[in-house]
Amino acid sequence: MEYLNFKLIVSSVVYSVLGIVILVLSFIVIEKLTPRMLWKEIIEEHNTALAIMGAAFMIAVALIISAAIHG
């Protein structure tokens, strides 16, 4: 029954939501700093290199956030 501790479940959900919000906000900041619209370049222009760069950015920020949350 130790795994069904309500406090642990709530804190896990709160930290997950907080991590997702920080990830989205950091992507919005990067979107504003770049000279072109990333989404338009990836979808309409089929810029594969930019899509890989965006994915690498998201993974890197996600690793940083998860390390910060887990201590």
N, CA, C and O atoms as a Maestro MAE file, in Angstrom:
{
 s_m_m2io_version
 :::
 2.0.0
}

f_m_ct {
 s_m_title
 :::
 protein
 m_atom[284] {
  # First column is atom index #
  i_m_mmod_type
  r_m_x_coord
  r_m_y_coord
  r_m_z_coord
  i_m_residue_number
  s_m_chain_name
  s_m_pdb_residue_name
  s_m_pdb_atom_name
  i_m_atomic_number
  :::
  1 25 0.815 -1.198 0.000 1 A "MET " " N  " 7
  2 3 0.000 0.000 0.000 1 A "MET " " CA " 6
  3 2 0.855 1.256 0.000 1 A "MET " " C  " 6
  4 15 0.348 2.361 -0.191 1 A "MET " " O  " 8
  5 25 2.117 1.088 0.209 2 A "GLU " " N  " 7
  6 3 3.012 2.235 0.249 2 A "GLU " " CA " 6
  7 2 3.076 2.944 -1.105 2 A "GLU " " C  " 6
  8 15 3.333 4.147 -1.162 2 A "GLU " " O  " 8
  9 25 2.845 2.209 -2.192 3 A "TYR " " N  " 7
  10 3 2.910 2.790 -3.521 3 A "TYR " " CA " 6
  11 2 1.687 3.642 -3.835 3 A "TYR " " C  " 6
  12 15 1.731 4.450 -4.763 3 A "TYR " " O  " 8
  13 25 0.617 3.488 -3.101 4 A "LEU " " N  " 7
  14 3 -0.600 4.239 -3.350 4 A "LEU " " CA " 6
  15 2 -0.740 5.434 -2.409 4 A "LEU " " C  " 6
  16 15 -1.856 5.854 -2.104 4 A "LEU " " O  " 8
  17 25 0.355 5.970 -1.960 5 A "ASN " " N  " 7
  18 3 0.339 7.129 -1.082 5 A "ASN " " CA " 6
  19 2 -0.159 8.342 -1.873 5 A "ASN " " C  " 6
  20 15 0.418 8.702 -2.898 5 A "ASN " " O  " 8
  21 25 -1.226 8.961 -1.391 6 A "PHE " " N  " 7
  22 3 -1.856 10.076 -2.093 6 A "PHE " " CA " 6
  23 2 -0.905 11.252 -2.241 6 A "PHE " " C  " 6
  24 15 -0.904 11.914 -3.279 6 A "PHE " " O  " 8
  25 25 -0.107 11.521 -1.236 7 A "LYS " " N  " 7
  26 3 0.825 12.646 -1.278 7 A "LYS " " CA " 6
  27 2 1.871 12.452 -2.387 7 A "LYS " " C  " 6
  28 15 2.229 13.408 -3.075 7 A "LYS " " O  " 8
  29 25 2.354 11.228 -2.555 8 A "LEU " " N  " 7
  30 3 3.326 10.950 -3.607 8 A "LEU " " CA " 6
  31 2 2.717 11.074 -4.999 8 A "LEU " " C  " 6
  32 15 3.361 11.567 -5.925 8 A "LEU " " O  " 8
  33 25 1.499 10.635 -5.136 9 A "ILE " " N  " 7
  34 3 0.819 10.727 -6.433 9 A "ILE " " CA " 6
  35 2 0.581 12.183 -6.806 9 A "ILE " " C  " 6
  36 15 0.826 12.582 -7.944 9 A "ILE " " O  " 8
  37 25 0.105 12.977 -5.854 10 A "VAL " " N  " 7
  38 3 -0.162 14.397 -6.118 10 A "VAL " " CA " 6
  39 2 1.129 15.131 -6.446 10 A "VAL " " C  " 6
  40 15 1.160 15.925 -7.387 10 A "VAL " " O  " 8
  41 25 2.186 14.885 -5.697 11 A "SER " " N  " 7
  42 3 3.441 15.574 -5.973 11 A "SER " " CA " 6
  43 2 4.003 15.163 -7.329 11 A "SER " " C  " 6
  44 15 4.588 15.991 -8.028 11 A "SER " " O  " 8
  45 25 3.839 13.915 -7.709 12 A "SER " " N  " 7
  46 3 4.298 13.462 -9.019 12 A "SER " " CA " 6
  47 2 3.538 14.159 -10.141 12 A "SER " " C  " 6
  48 15 4.134 14.578 -11.133 12 A "SER " " O  " 8
  49 25 2.238 14.281 -9.985 13 A "VAL " " N  " 7
  50 3 1.424 14.958 -10.995 13 A "VAL " " CA " 6
  51 2 1.771 16.449 -11.061 13 A "VAL " " C  " 6
  52 15 1.882 17.010 -12.151 13 A "VAL " " O  " 8
  53 25 1.940 17.083 -9.917 14 A "VAL " " N  " 7
  54 3 2.276 18.516 -9.891 14 A "VAL " " CA " 6
  55 2 3.627 18.759 -10.548 14 A "VAL " " C  " 6
  56 15 3.761 19.683 -11.351 14 A "VAL " " O  " 8
  57 25 4.623 17.956 -10.226 15 A "TYR " " N  " 7
  58 3 5.941 18.128 -10.828 15 A "TYR " " CA " 6
  59 2 5.917 17.820 -12.320 15 A "TYR " " C  " 6
  60 15 6.634 18.461 -13.089 15 A "TYR " " O  " 8
  61 25 5.118 16.865 -12.740 16 A "SER " " N  " 7
  62 3 5.008 16.558 -14.167 16 A "SER " " CA " 6
  63 2 4.397 17.731 -14.926 16 A "SER " " C  " 6
  64 15 4.895 18.123 -15.981 16 A "SER " " O  " 8
  65 25 3.332 18.279 -14.391 17 A "VAL " " N  " 7
  66 3 2.689 19.434 -15.032 17 A "VAL " " CA " 6
  67 2 3.634 20.635 -15.035 17 A "VAL " " C  " 6
  68 15 3.729 21.346 -16.035 17 A "VAL " " O  " 8
  69 25 4.320 20.860 -13.939 18 A "LEU " " N  " 7
  70 3 5.279 21.963 -13.867 18 A "LEU " " CA " 6
  71 2 6.392 21.780 -14.898 18 A "LEU " " C  " 6
  72 15 6.787 22.745 -15.552 18 A "LEU " " O  " 8
  73 25 6.896 20.571 -15.049 19 A "GLY " " N  " 7
  74 3 7.927 20.300 -16.036 19 A "GLY " " CA " 6
  75 2 7.451 20.537 -17.457 19 A "GLY " " C  " 6
  76 15 8.184 21.092 -18.275 19 A "GLY " " O  " 8
  77 25 6.230 20.121 -17.754 20 A "ILE " " N  " 7
  78 3 5.674 20.335 -19.091 20 A "ILE " " CA " 6
  79 2 5.484 21.815 -19.367 20 A "ILE " " C  " 6
  80 15 5.775 22.277 -20.470 20 A "ILE " " O  " 8
  81 25 5.000 22.567 -18.386 21 A "VAL " " N  " 7
  82 3 4.815 24.016 -18.554 21 A "VAL " " CA " 6
  83 2 6.155 24.695 -18.811 21 A "VAL " " C  " 6
  84 15 6.256 25.541 -19.699 21 A "VAL " " O  " 8
  85 25 7.174 24.341 -18.054 22 A "ILE " " N  " 7
  86 3 8.497 24.935 -18.251 22 A "ILE " " CA " 6
  87 2 9.042 24.571 -19.626 22 A "ILE " " C  " 6
  88 15 9.652 25.413 -20.285 22 A "ILE " " O  " 8
  89 25 8.837 23.349 -20.066 23 A "LEU " " N  " 7
  90 3 9.298 22.923 -21.382 23 A "LEU " " CA " 6
  91 2 8.614 23.720 -22.488 23 A "LEU " " C  " 6
  92 15 9.274 24.163 -23.428 23 A "LEU " " O  " 8
  93 25 7.315 23.906 -22.388 24 A "VAL " " N  " 7
  94 3 6.576 24.667 -23.397 24 A "VAL " " CA " 6
  95 2 7.010 26.133 -23.382 24 A "VAL " " C  " 6
  96 15 7.191 26.736 -24.440 24 A "VAL " " O  " 8
  97 25 7.176 26.699 -22.207 25 A "LEU " " N  " 7
  98 3 7.619 28.094 -22.124 25 A "LEU " " CA " 6
  99 2 9.015 28.285 -22.708 25 A "LEU " " C  " 6
  100 15 9.280 29.282 -23.380 25 A "LEU " " O  " 8
  101 25 9.894 27.344 -22.456 26 A "SER " " N  " 7
  102 3 11.240 27.461 -23.026 26 A "SER " " CA " 6
  103 2 11.204 27.326 -24.548 26 A "SER " " C  " 6
  104 15 11.979 27.986 -25.240 26 A "SER " " O  " 8
  105 25 10.330 26.492 -25.074 27 A "PHE " " N  " 7
  106 3 10.198 26.387 -26.527 27 A "PHE " " CA " 6
  107 2 9.642 27.675 -27.117 27 A "PHE " " C  " 6
  108 15 10.063 28.091 -28.197 27 A "PHE " " O  " 8
  109 25 8.698 28.315 -26.423 28 A "ILE " " N  " 7
  110 3 8.153 29.587 -26.897 28 A "ILE " " CA " 6
  111 2 9.236 30.661 -26.915 28 A "ILE " " C  " 6
  112 15 9.289 31.479 -27.834 28 A "ILE " " O  " 8
  113 25 10.097 30.660 -25.904 29 A "VAL " " N  " 7
  114 3 11.202 31.626 -25.874 29 A "VAL " " CA " 6
  115 2 12.136 31.396 -27.057 29 A "VAL " " C  " 6
  116 15 12.546 32.354 -27.712 29 A "VAL " " O  " 8
  117 25 12.473 30.154 -27.335 30 A "ILE " " N  " 7
  118 3 13.338 29.847 -28.473 30 A "ILE " " CA " 6
  119 2 12.648 30.242 -29.777 30 A "ILE " " C  " 6
  120 15 13.296 30.743 -30.696 30 A "ILE " " O  " 8
  121 25 11.358 30.024 -29.860 31 A "GLU " " N  " 7
  122 3 10.585 30.405 -31.050 31 A "GLU " " CA " 6
  123 2 10.668 31.915 -31.284 31 A "GLU " " C  " 6
  124 15 10.793 32.364 -32.424 31 A "GLU " " O  " 8
  125 25 10.599 32.689 -30.212 32 A "LYS " " N  " 7
  126 3 10.666 34.151 -30.325 32 A "LYS " " CA " 6
  127 2 12.077 34.639 -30.663 32 A "LYS " " C  " 6
  128 15 12.229 35.677 -31.307 32 A "LYS " " O  " 8
  129 25 13.106 33.910 -30.240 33 A "LEU " " N  " 7
  130 3 14.477 34.333 -30.479 33 A "LEU " " CA " 6
  131 2 14.973 34.020 -31.889 33 A "LEU " " C  " 6
  132 15 15.900 34.670 -32.374 33 A "LEU " " O  " 8
  133 25 14.377 33.049 -32.543 34 A "THR " " N  " 7
  134 3 14.827 32.684 -33.879 34 A "THR " " CA " 6
  135 2 14.233 33.634 -34.913 34 A "THR " " C  " 6
  136 15 13.129 34.145 -34.727 34 A "THR " " O  " 8
  137 25 14.966 33.874 -36.008 35 A "PRO " " N  " 7
  138 3 14.491 34.849 -36.999 35 A "PRO " " CA " 6
  139 2 13.280 34.375 -37.797 35 A "PRO " " C  " 6
  140 15 12.505 35.202 -38.276 35 A "PRO " " O  " 8
  141 25 13.100 33.077 -37.948 36 A "ARG " " N  " 7
  142 3 11.962 32.548 -38.706 36 A "ARG " " CA " 6
  143 2 11.043 31.755 -37.790 36 A "ARG " " C  " 6
  144 15 11.414 31.391 -36.674 36 A "ARG " " O  " 8
  145 25 9.846 31.496 -38.279 37 A "MET " " N  " 7
  146 3 8.902 30.675 -37.529 37 A "MET " " CA " 6
  147 2 9.319 29.207 -37.649 37 A "MET " " C  " 6
  148 15 9.338 28.649 -38.746 37 A "MET " " O  " 8
  149 25 9.650 28.592 -36.519 38 A "LEU " " N  " 7
  150 3 10.124 27.208 -36.539 38 A "LEU " " CA " 6
  151 2 9.071 26.253 -37.086 38 A "LEU " " C  " 6
  152 15 9.369 25.391 -37.913 38 A "LEU " " O  " 8
  153 25 7.843 26.413 -36.619 39 A "TRP " " N  " 7
  154 3 6.786 25.491 -37.015 39 A "TRP " " CA " 6
  155 2 6.534 25.573 -38.525 39 A "TRP " " C  " 6
  156 15 6.348 24.550 -39.185 39 A "TRP " " O  " 8
  157 25 6.528 26.796 -39.063 40 A "LYS " " N  " 7
  158 3 6.317 26.976 -40.505 40 A "LYS " " CA " 6
  159 2 7.463 26.344 -41.292 40 A "LYS " " C  " 6
  160 15 7.228 25.690 -42.308 40 A "LYS " " O  " 8
  161 25 8.686 26.531 -40.836 41 A "GLU " " N  " 7
  162 3 9.843 25.949 -41.516 41 A "GLU " " CA " 6
  163 2 9.791 24.424 -41.501 41 A "GLU " " C  " 6
  164 15 10.124 23.779 -42.495 41 A "GLU " " O  " 8
  165 25 9.381 23.858 -40.396 42 A "ILE " " N  " 7
  166 3 9.350 22.395 -40.278 42 A "ILE " " CA " 6
  167 2 8.214 21.803 -41.099 42 A "ILE " " C  " 6
  168 15 8.423 20.834 -41.828 42 A "ILE " " O  " 8
  169 25 7.026 22.364 -40.993 43 A "ILE " " N  " 7
  170 3 5.840 21.792 -41.643 43 A "ILE " " CA " 6
  171 2 5.770 22.139 -43.132 43 A "ILE " " C  " 6
  172 15 5.626 21.252 -43.973 43 A "ILE " " O  " 8
  173 25 5.871 23.415 -43.450 44 A "GLU " " N  " 7
  174 3 5.667 23.822 -44.842 44 A "GLU " " CA " 6
  175 2 6.916 23.656 -45.704 44 A "GLU " " C  " 6
  176 15 6.818 23.259 -46.865 44 A "GLU " " O  " 8
  177 25 8.078 23.954 -45.153 45 A "GLU " " N  " 7
  178 3 9.318 23.884 -45.926 45 A "GLU " " CA " 6
  179 2 10.015 22.529 -45.800 45 A "GLU " " C  " 6
  180 15 11.010 22.280 -46.481 45 A "GLU " " O  " 8
  181 25 9.504 21.657 -44.939 46 A "HIS " " N  " 7
  182 3 10.061 20.317 -44.712 46 A "HIS " " CA " 6
  183 2 11.548 20.372 -44.349 46 A "HIS " " C  " 6
  184 15 12.365 19.637 -44.904 46 A "HIS " " O  " 8
  185 25 11.871 21.242 -43.424 47 A "ASN " " N  " 7
  186 3 13.250 21.417 -42.982 47 A "ASN " " CA " 6
  187 2 13.567 20.363 -41.925 47 A "ASN " " C  " 6
  188 15 13.285 20.555 -40.742 47 A "ASN " " O  " 8
  189 25 14.150 19.260 -42.356 48 A "THR " " N  " 7
  190 3 14.431 18.136 -41.469 48 A "THR " " CA " 6
  191 2 15.485 18.490 -40.424 48 A "THR " " C  " 6
  192 15 15.380 18.086 -39.266 48 A "THR " " O  " 8
  193 25 16.494 19.242 -40.835 49 A "ALA " " N  " 7
  194 3 17.552 19.622 -39.892 49 A "ALA " " CA " 6
  195 2 16.987 20.459 -38.745 49 A "ALA " " C  " 6
  196 15 17.386 20.281 -37.594 49 A "ALA " " O  " 8
  197 25 16.085 21.348 -39.043 50 A "LEU " " N  " 7
  198 3 15.462 22.170 -38.007 50 A "LEU " " CA " 6
  199 2 14.572 21.326 -37.098 50 A "LEU " " C  " 6
  200 15 14.491 21.580 -35.896 50 A "LEU " " O  " 8
  201 25 13.913 20.337 -37.661 51 A "ALA " " N  " 7
  202 3 13.089 19.440 -36.851 51 A "ALA " " CA " 6
  203 2 13.958 18.637 -35.885 51 A "ALA " " C  " 6
  204 15 13.581 18.441 -34.730 51 A "ALA " " O  " 8
  205 25 15.113 18.173 -36.349 52 A "ILE " " N  " 7
  206 3 16.032 17.445 -35.483 52 A "ILE " " CA " 6
  207 2 16.567 18.362 -34.397 52 A "ILE " " C  " 6
  208 15 16.685 17.951 -33.242 52 A "ILE " " O  " 8
  209 25 16.893 19.597 -34.752 53 A "MET " " N  " 7
  210 3 17.376 20.562 -33.769 53 A "MET " " CA " 6
  211 2 16.306 20.857 -32.717 53 A "MET " " C  " 6
  212 15 16.607 20.952 -31.527 53 A "MET " " O  " 8
  213 25 15.071 20.999 -33.159 54 A "GLY " " N  " 7
  214 3 13.975 21.227 -32.217 54 A "GLY " " CA " 6
  215 2 13.771 20.050 -31.279 54 A "GLY " " C  " 6
  216 15 13.535 20.231 -30.085 54 A "GLY " " O  " 8
  217 25 13.863 18.858 -31.815 55 A "ALA " " N  " 7
  218 3 13.719 17.658 -30.984 55 A "ALA " " CA " 6
  219 2 14.860 17.545 -29.983 55 A "ALA " " C  " 6
  220 15 14.646 17.192 -28.823 55 A "ALA " " O  " 8
  221 25 16.072 17.844 -30.435 56 A "ALA " " N  " 7
  222 3 17.221 17.795 -29.528 56 A "ALA " " CA " 6
  223 2 17.084 18.836 -28.421 56 A "ALA " " C  " 6
  224 15 17.428 18.574 -27.268 56 A "ALA " " O  " 8
  225 25 16.581 20.014 -28.775 57 A "PHE " " N  " 7
  226 3 16.344 21.058 -27.768 57 A "PHE " " CA " 6
  227 2 15.329 20.591 -26.733 57 A "PHE " " C  " 6
  228 15 15.535 20.767 -25.532 57 A "PHE " " O  " 8
  229 25 14.239 20.001 -27.194 58 A "MET " " N  " 7
  230 3 13.197 19.542 -26.275 58 A "MET " " CA " 6
  231 2 13.731 18.443 -25.356 58 A "MET " " C  " 6
  232 15 13.427 18.439 -24.164 58 A "MET " " O  " 8
  233 25 14.510 17.524 -25.887 59 A "ILE " " N  " 7
  234 3 15.084 16.452 -25.066 59 A "ILE " " CA " 6
  235 2 16.058 17.018 -24.044 59 A "ILE " " C  " 6
  236 15 16.057 16.611 -22.882 59 A "ILE " " O  " 8
  237 25 16.893 17.963 -24.484 60 A "ALA " " N  " 7
  238 3 17.873 18.559 -23.572 60 A "ALA " " CA " 6
  239 2 17.191 19.312 -22.434 60 A "ALA " " C  " 6
  240 15 17.583 19.169 -21.276 60 A "ALA " " O  " 8
  241 25 16.189 20.100 -22.749 61 A "VAL " " N  " 7
  242 3 15.480 20.847 -21.696 61 A "VAL " " CA " 6
  243 2 14.722 19.886 -20.793 61 A "VAL " " C  " 6
  244 15 14.660 20.096 -19.582 61 A "VAL " " O  " 8
  245 25 14.145 18.834 -21.364 62 A "ALA " " N  " 7
  246 3 13.428 17.841 -20.551 62 A "ALA " " CA " 6
  247 2 14.378 17.143 -19.574 62 A "ALA " " C  " 6
  248 15 14.002 16.877 -18.433 62 A "ALA " " O  " 8
  249 25 15.604 16.846 -20.015 63 A "LEU " " N  " 7
  250 3 16.578 16.224 -19.110 63 A "LEU " " CA " 6
  251 2 16.978 17.176 -17.985 63 A "LEU " " C  " 6
  252 15 17.125 16.758 -16.837 63 A "LEU " " O  " 8
  253 25 17.152 18.440 -18.312 64 A "ILE " " N  " 7
  254 3 17.491 19.428 -17.293 64 A "ILE " " CA " 6
  255 2 16.357 19.569 -16.285 64 A "ILE " " C  " 6
  256 15 16.603 19.610 -15.079 64 A "ILE " " O  " 8
  257 25 15.126 19.644 -16.763 65 A "ILE " " N  " 7
  258 3 13.968 19.790 -15.856 65 A "ILE " " CA " 6
  259 2 13.823 18.547 -14.985 65 A "ILE " " C  " 6
  260 15 13.570 18.665 -13.786 65 A "ILE " " O  " 8
  261 25 13.978 17.359 -15.565 66 A "SER " " N  " 7
  262 3 13.819 16.149 -14.764 66 A "SER " " CA " 6
  263 2 14.918 16.029 -13.714 66 A "SER " " C  " 6
  264 15 14.664 15.563 -12.603 66 A "SER " " O  " 8
  265 25 16.138 16.447 -14.057 67 A "ALA " " N  " 7
  266 3 17.216 16.422 -13.081 67 A "ALA " " CA " 6
  267 2 16.957 17.437 -11.955 67 A "ALA " " C  " 6
  268 15 17.269 17.176 -10.793 67 A "ALA " " O  " 8
  269 25 16.396 18.573 -12.304 68 A "ALA " " N  " 7
  270 3 16.103 19.583 -11.278 68 A "ALA " " CA " 6
  271 2 14.970 19.123 -10.356 68 A "ALA " " C  " 6
  272 15 14.999 19.396 -9.156 68 A "ALA " " O  " 8
  273 25 13.998 18.442 -10.900 69 A "ILE " " N  " 7
  274 3 12.865 17.981 -10.101 69 A "ILE " " CA " 6
  275 2 13.279 16.840 -9.187 69 A "ILE " " C  " 6
  276 15 12.877 16.803 -8.024 69 A "ILE " " O  " 8
  277 25 14.070 15.916 -9.690 70 A "HIS " " N  " 7
  278 3 14.468 14.758 -8.890 70 A "HIS " " CA " 6
  279 2 15.610 15.039 -7.939 70 A "HIS " " C  " 6
  280 15 15.901 14.241 -7.048 70 A "HIS " " O  " 8
  281 25 16.244 16.158 -8.128 71 A "GLY " " N  " 7
  282 3 17.312 16.565 -7.201 71 A "GLY " " CA " 6
  283 2 18.576 15.960 -7.572 71 A "GLY " " C  " 6
  284 15 19.587 16.188 -6.908 71 A "GLY " " O  " 8
  :::
 }
 m_bond[283] {
  # First column is bond index #
  i_m_from
  i_m_to
  i_m_order
  :::
  1 1 2 1
  2 2 3 1
  3 3 4 2
  4 3 5 1
  5 5 6 1
  6 6 7 1
  7 7 8 2
  8 7 9 1
  9 9 10 1
  10 10 11 1
  11 11 12 2
  12 11 13 1
  13 13 14 1
  14 14 15 1
  15 15 16 2
  16 15 17 1
  17 17 18 1
  18 18 19 1
  19 19 20 2
  20 19 21 1
  21 21 22 1
  22 22 23 1
  23 23 24 2
  24 23 25 1
  25 25 26 1
  26 26 27 1
  27 27 28 2
  28 27 29 1
  29 29 30 1
  30 30 31 1
  31 31 32 2
  32 31 33 1
  33 33 34 1
  34 34 35 1
  35 35 36 2
  36 35 37 1
  37 37 38 1
  38 38 39 1
  39 39 40 2
  40 39 41 1
  41 41 42 1
  42 42 43 1
  43 43 44 2
  44 43 45 1
  45 45 46 1
  46 46 47 1
  47 47 48 2
  48 47 49 1
  49 49 50 1
  50 50 51 1
  51 51 52 2
  52 51 53 1
  53 53 54 1
  54 54 55 1
  55 55 56 2
  56 55 57 1
  57 57 58 1
  58 58 59 1
  59 59 60 2
  60 59 61 1
  61 61 62 1
  62 62 63 1
  63 63 64 2
  64 63 65 1
  65 65 66 1
  66 66 67 1
  67 67 68 2
  68 67 69 1
  69 69 70 1
  70 70 71 1
  71 71 72 2
  72 71 73 1
  73 73 74 1
  74 74 75 1
  75 75 76 2
  76 75 77 1
  77 77 78 1
  78 78 79 1
  79 79 80 2
  80 79 81 1
  81 81 82 1
  82 82 83 1
  83 83 84 2
  84 83 85 1
  85 85 86 1
  86 86 87 1
  87 87 88 2
  88 87 89 1
  89 89 90 1
  90 90 91 1
  91 91 92 2
  92 91 93 1
  93 93 94 1
  94 94 95 1
  95 95 96 2
  96 95 97 1
  97 97 98 1
  98 98 99 1
  99 99 100 2
  100 99 101 1
  101 101 102 1
  102 102 103 1
  103 103 104 2
  104 103 105 1
  105 105 106 1
  106 106 107 1
  107 107 108 2
  108 107 109 1
  109 109 110 1
  110 110 111 1
  111 111 112 2
  112 111 113 1
  113 113 114 1
  114 114 115 1
  115 115 116 2
  116 115 117 1
  117 117 118 1
  118 118 119 1
  119 119 120 2
  120 119 121 1
  121 121 122 1
  122 122 123 1
  123 123 124 2
  124 123 125 1
  125 125 126 1
  126 126 127 1
  127 127 128 2
  128 127 129 1
  129 129 130 1
  130 130 131 1
  131 131 132 2
  132 131 133 1
  133 133 134 1
  134 134 135 1
  135 135 136 2
  136 135 137 1
  137 137 138 1
  138 138 139 1
  139 139 140 2
  140 139 141 1
  141 141 142 1
  142 142 143 1
  143 143 144 2
  144 143 145 1
  145 145 146 1
  146 146 147 1
  147 147 148 2
  148 147 149 1
  149 149 150 1
  150 150 151 1
  151 151 152 2
  152 151 153 1
  153 153 154 1
  154 154 155 1
  155 155 156 2
  156 155 157 1
  157 157 158 1
  158 158 159 1
  159 159 160 2
  160 159 161 1
  161 161 162 1
  162 162 163 1
  163 163 164 2
  164 163 165 1
  165 165 166 1
  166 166 167 1
  167 167 168 2
  168 167 169 1
  169 169 170 1
  170 170 171 1
  171 171 172 2
  172 171 173 1
  173 173 174 1
  174 174 175 1
  175 175 176 2
  176 175 177 1
  177 177 178 1
  178 178 179 1
  179 179 180 2
  180 179 181 1
  181 181 182 1
  182 182 183 1
  183 183 184 2
  184 183 185 1
  185 185 186 1
  186 186 187 1
  187 187 188 2
  188 187 189 1
  189 189 190 1
  190 190 191 1
  191 191 192 2
  192 191 193 1
  193 193 194 1
  194 194 195 1
  195 195 196 2
  196 195 197 1
  197 197 198 1
  198 198 199 1
  199 199 200 2
  200 199 201 1
  201 201 202 1
  202 202 203 1
  203 203 204 2
  204 203 205 1
  205 205 206 1
  206 206 207 1
  207 207 208 2
  208 207 209 1
  209 209 210 1
  210 210 211 1
  211 211 212 2
  212 211 213 1
  213 213 214 1
  214 214 215 1
  215 215 216 2
  216 215 217 1
  217 217 218 1
  218 218 219 1
  219 219 220 2
  220 219 221 1
  221 221 222 1
  222 222 223 1
  223 223 224 2
  224 223 225 1
  225 225 226 1
  226 226 227 1
  227 227 228 2
  228 227 229 1
  229 229 230 1
  230 230 231 1
  231 231 232 2
  232 231 233 1
  233 233 234 1
  234 234 235 1
  235 235 236 2
  236 235 237 1
  237 237 238 1
  238 238 239 1
  239 239 240 2
  240 239 241 1
  241 241 242 1
  242 242 243 1
  243 243 244 2
  244 243 245 1
  245 245 246 1
  246 246 247 1
  247 247 248 2
  248 247 249 1
  249 249 250 1
  250 250 251 1
  251 251 252 2
  252 251 253 1
  253 253 254 1
  254 254 255 1
  255 255 256 2
  256 255 257 1
  257 257 258 1
  258 258 259 1
  259 259 260 2
  260 259 261 1
  261 261 262 1
  262 262 263 1
  263 263 264 2
  264 263 265 1
  265 265 266 1
  266 266 267 1
  267 267 268 2
  268 267 269 1
  269 269 270 1
  270 270 271 1
  271 271 272 2
  272 271 273 1
  273 273 274 1
  274 274 275 1
  275 275 276 2
  276 275 277 1
  277 277 278 1
  278 278 279 1
  279 279 280 2
  280 279 281 1
  281 281 282 1
  282 282 283 1
  283 283 284 2
  :::
 }
}
